[in-house]
Amino acid sequence: MLGWWYYFPVAIGVKTPLAFLLLLAGGVALIWKNRRRLAYLLPLAFSLGVLLPAMTGHVNIGVRHVLPVYVGFSIVAAIALAELIESAAVRKWTGALAGVLVLWLVSTGILHHPDYIPYFNELIQHPEEALLDSDYDWGQDTKRLAARLRELGATSVNYGIPLAYDEPYLEAFPGLPRITGIDPTRPAEGWTAVQPTLHRTVQYGMEYRYPGFRPWFEFIQPVERVGTLTLYYVPPGTLKKLPK
């Protein structure tokens, strides 16, 4: 794998709720203020002990590889929250701020249920242009896709790469209709479900051998989104009418 040293800091920055990041920043400031007391330093030292070694590696396929950092970060954020609550007796606005941040954090989880894997905070408007793979599209919407295709009465779907080993398994569970792998150079009739990771990283097998290449489905209007997947439809018989 080829990675960048700043991958994990960036991934944490865009996939962590902003309310938590604000509390974390406040906690770090308090820790620096009390840096002579070992008890304040330990939670942050724990998280940095996970994060800094990871930044020297070449893994850039998932913030999950450094998830333990949130153990220490949560304690650091709690230090800031406790300080806001305790100082409310003197400065009432700090108590209101603590309440706002907690409500913001709780509502973030509620509003994004059940899409926790593809969650990005408000800094990112187009997640598929920021991070992919297990940070966004990790096959979690396959079951949702199967249910939607059944509703649409689809008997087949263009999905995944040609000659993929997992087609029979996906047809058995979660029950996708007959699967045909997507050929990015050859338009296909019927339903096509595009996975952002396969599209943007390896171009469904093209692997960027042709700079500037755009697969055929980019030239038609998508029907809808099914989680992280984009659903396209080409009516049967359409391709036969096209000039050769």
Residue pairs with C-beta under 8 A, 6 or more apart in sequence:
1 58
1 59
1 60
1 61
2 58
2 60
3 57
3 58
3 59
3 60
4 60
5 55
5 56
6 55
7 55
7 59
7 60
8 51
8 54
8 55
8 63
8 65
8 66
9 51
9 55
11 63
11 131
11 135
12 51
12 63
12 66
12 69
13 21
13 123
14 120
14 121
14 123
14 124
14 130
14 131
15 63
15 119
15 120
15 121
15 131
15 135
16 24
16 121
17 104
17 105
17 108
17 109
17 121
18 104
18 121
18 122
18 123
19 101
19 102
19 104
19 105
19 108
20 73
20 77
20 105
21 121
22 101
23 77
23 78
23 80
23 81
23 101
24 73
24 76
24 77
24 80
25 80
26 77
26 80
26 83
26 84
27 44
27 75
27 76
27 77
27 78
27 79
27 80
28 44
28 76
29 80
30 40
30 79
30 80
30 83
31 40
31 41
31 43
31 44
31 76
31 79
34 40
35 41
40 79
43 71
43 72
43 73
43 75
43 76
43 79
44 72
44 76
45 72
46 71
46 72
47 68
47 69
47 70
47 71
47 72
47 73
47 76
48 72
50 66
50 68
50 69
50 72
51 66
51 69
54 65
54 66
59 65
61 133
61 134
61 135
62 133
62 134
62 135
63 135
64 134
81 98
81 101
81 102
83 94
84 94
84 95
84 97
84 98
84 101
85 94
85 95
85 98
87 94
88 94
88 95
88 96
88 98
108 121
109 116
112 119
115 227
117 134
117 135
117 136
117 138
117 140
118 127
118 135
118 136
118 137
118 140
118 227
118 228
120 127
120 130
120 131
120 136
124 130
127 136
128 136
128 137
128 196
128 200
128 228
130 136
132 196
132 197
132 200
132 201
133 197
133 201
136 196
136 197
136 228
137 195
137 196
137 197
137 228
137 229
138 197
139 195
140 227
140 228
141 226
141 227
141 228
141 229
142 170
142 174
142 176
143 174
144 226
144 227
145 157
145 159
145 174
145 176
145 193
145 226
145 227
145 229
145 231
146 174
146 175
146 176
147 174
148 226
148 231
149 157
149 176
149 177
149 191
149 193
150 175
152 191
154 177
154 190
154 191
155 177
155 178
156 177
156 178
156 179
156 180
156 190
156 191
157 176
157 177
157 178
157 179
157 180
157 190
157 191
157 192
157 193
158 179
158 180
158 181
158 182
158 188
158 190
158 191
158 192
158 193
159 170
159 176
159 179
159 180
159 181
159 182
159 192
159 193
159 195
160 166
160 167
160 170
160 179
160 181
160 182
160 195
160 198
161 181
161 182
161 198
161 204
161 205
162 180
162 181
162 182
162 183
162 205
163 181
164 179
164 181
167 179
167 181
170 176
170 179
171 177
171 178
171 179
180 188
181 204
182 188
182 192
182 194
182 198
182 204
182 215
182 217
183 204
183 205
184 203
184 204
184 205
184 206
184 213
184 215
184 216
184 217
185 206
185 215
185 216
186 216
187 216
187 217
187 234
187 239
188 234
188 239
189 234
189 235
189 236
189 237
189 238
189 239
190 233
190 234
190 236
191 231
191 232
191 233
192 217
192 231
192 232
192 233
192 234
193 226
193 229
193 230
193 231
193 232
194 217
194 229
194 230
194 231
194 232
195 228
195 229
196 228
196 229
196 230
198 204
199 215
202 208
203 213
203 215
204 215
206 213
206 215
217 230
217 232
220 232
220 234
221 232
222 230
222 231
222 232
223 231
223 232
223 233
224 231
225 231
